[in-house]
């Protein structure tokens, strides 16, 4: 905001060339801050989804009195995979700050649920000895 104030002050002193440069710098700064905020929303949504899935997975594991640790590992690795996916793609992620917090939370949650579901499905296929593509699991 200081840059924007400097731009206004320069415009009032009739230094329009430097006022335009300062205004452009302020515009760039505000846009980059908005994108960073949107990325924080996306990351928070992903972490919230991971926490929820962890609680659901652990509750399911302990409530079923199962000694099958592979189910727990499938759930955990699905969650870890989702987090690594989000964090590794965060720098290249194109976000629209105007979409709002809810949109970014929803997108991150769908990614987390997708990864967890995929890992659980993979576990079930291994469990029943299903054939996937050319490989027998």
N, C-alpha and C positions, 0 to 999 in steps of 0.2 A: 504494500500500500504506500510505502514511502516513495517508491519509484513513481507511482501515479501522482502523488502530491508534488513531486519534483517536476513532473511534466506540466501540471497545472500552473505551477509557479513560473516555469519557463515561458509558458504561453502568455501569462499575464505581463511578463517583461518583454513581450514581442520577439522572443528568440524561438521562432517557429521551427527551425530546422532541428535544434536540440530537443525541443518539446516533442516533435514527432518521433525522434529516436527513443526518448524516454517513454513515451506512450506505447511504442512498439515493444520495448523491453518489458513494460508492465503487462501488456497483453500476453506475451509469451510466458512470463512468469505465472500469471494467473491460470493460463491454460494448462501448464505443466503441473501446477499444484492441484488443479481439479482432477487431472488424470491420476495423479498419485493417490488422491483421496478415493477415487473409484477403485483403484487396485487394492487399497486397504479394505474397502468394503467387500471386494471379491474374496480376498484372503480370509477375512473374518467369517464370511459365509461358509467358506470351505472348512475352516477350523471348527465352526459350530456344528456343521454336518458331521465331521469326523468324531467330535465328542459325542454327539447323539448316537451315531452308529456304534461307537465303542461301548456305550452304556447298554444299548439294545443287545449287541453281540455278547457282552459279558453276562448280562441278565439271562439271556437265552441259554448260554452255556452252563451257568450255574443252576438255573431252574430245572433243566432237563436231567440233572444228575448224570451227565455224560462224562465218560473218561476219554472221549475221543478228542484229543487235542488238535487234530487236523482241522476240525470245524472252526475252532477258535483261531487257528493260524490262518485259515482262508479268509475269515472276516478281518483279522488284524492286517494281513498283507494287502487286502483290498483297500482298506483305509489308508495304509501307508503309501500304497501306489497312487491313490488319488491325491494325497498331499504332495508327493514328489512331482506328480504331473502338474499340479497347480503351480508349485514353486518354481519348477524348471521353465515353465512357459510364461511366467509372470512378466519378465522383461519385454518379451515380444507381444504380450497380450494387448490387443487393441480394445480399449474400453471407451465407452461414451459416458462421461460424467452426467450428462443431461438425462440419462435413463433412470438415474436415482438408485438409492440404496437397495430397495426391494428387488429390482431387476438383477442387480449383481449378486445379491444373496441367493436368489432363485437359481441363477445360472450355476453358481458354485455348488449349491446343494444338489442339483441334478447331475453334475459331474461326479460328485462324491458317491451318490447313490448308484450311478452307473458303474463306477469302478467296483464298488462293493458287491453289487449284483453279479457282475462279470466274474469276479473271483469265486463267489459262492457257486455259481453255475459251473465254473471250471472244476471246482472241487467235487460237485455232484457227478459230473461226467467221469472224472477219474474214479470215483467211488463205484460207479456201476460198470466201469470198463467200456465206456462208449468210444466209438470211433469219431474223431473229428478230422475232417479232411483226409489227408493221406496217413496220418499218424494214429496209432492206437495208443490210448493213454492207459 
